[in-house]
Amino acid sequence: MYKLTEDGKFIVEDYNWKTSFSNFFPGIAGRYGVPMWAYYVTRAQCVVSAGVRDKNRQIMEFRSFNKALNAVGSEGFRTFVKTGGAVREPFARSADRSARQTLTVSSGELELRDEDPATGLVTEVLYYQLPGSPYPAMVRRLKLRNTGRRALRVELLDGLPKILPHGMDLHCVQTIARHVEGMMEAADLDGSPLFRLKQSPADVEKVERVEGGNFYLSFPSAGRVSYLVDPEVVFGEAEVYDRPWNFMKEPLPALLRRPQVRQNRTPSAMTAASFELRPGREYTLHSLLGYAETDALLRRARRDAG
């Protein structure tokens, strides 16, 4: 169940049920890059915390190991795949042990693989840092491959149920989390979400505008994607991320027609896509999680990745 390959990769089969461990990604971003920190534990989709510089610049809330294990399955990266009206969540820890789940760790990458014999879908996730760029970002590559004998019509939701807007420090995250929600915003910048506070949360006489923002951008191998920034649209309750109750009840087009609350609520960063997956074919979705100091840098991130 454990294997160390000659090229230095550590492989754990059925990792959701093995002894857990944690680590940080190396904060290397190339000679001219801007590093970010990312922390993972070996449950669900692993990456549970991320940010820039220190704990005052969190994008995904930082938690110590024991609390991270409790949170990664709900507030870490999530993938919901609907085929034939049924929704499945790859990489989730489940009483159904038929799926084969594999974790591969190398010096600068983390790779997950989920094989579902019932649908014939193989889901793979690869994480790595983005080197040599003027903005810090982590790359997440999602692949869906149809190994079955029939074509599948897939509706996909993928991303973060909860993302922290830029402008929050450690005090905001841990002490006044409810109060600071009244300052949150999921702005729309040329069709891409930019997450930041509408004003500085400091208790001073002068209100200051928050510059820049945290972002989550996705680029599909085919078709187009949409973004859901209101967790209530997906989960039914904005504060609870246990199951995507609305997605389980409604088709994706109906979900996308729902009005989204973009202010005064802790936002989500979920990418939505629909596509047909024929036998032997695969669908790839590259996503960037990071921070842009200015709106111009976010537009550059879109150009670079697109």
Buried (B, 14 or more C-beta within 10 A) or exposed (E): EEEEEEEEBEBBBEBBEBEBEBEEBBBEBEEEBBBBBBBBBBBBBBBBBBBBEEBEBBBBBBBEEEBBBEBBBBBBBBBBBBBEEEBBBBBBBEEEEEBEBBBBBBEEBBBBBBBBEEBBBBBBBBBBBBBEBBBBBBBBBBBBBBBBEEEBEBBBBBBBBBBBBBBBBBEBBEEEBEEBBEBBBBBEBEEBBBBBBBBBBEEEEEEEEBEBBBBBBBBBEEEEBBBBBBBBBBBBEBEEBEBBBBBBEBEBEEBBEEEBBBEEBBBBBBBBBBBEBEEEBBBBBBBBBBBBBEBEBBBBBBEBBE
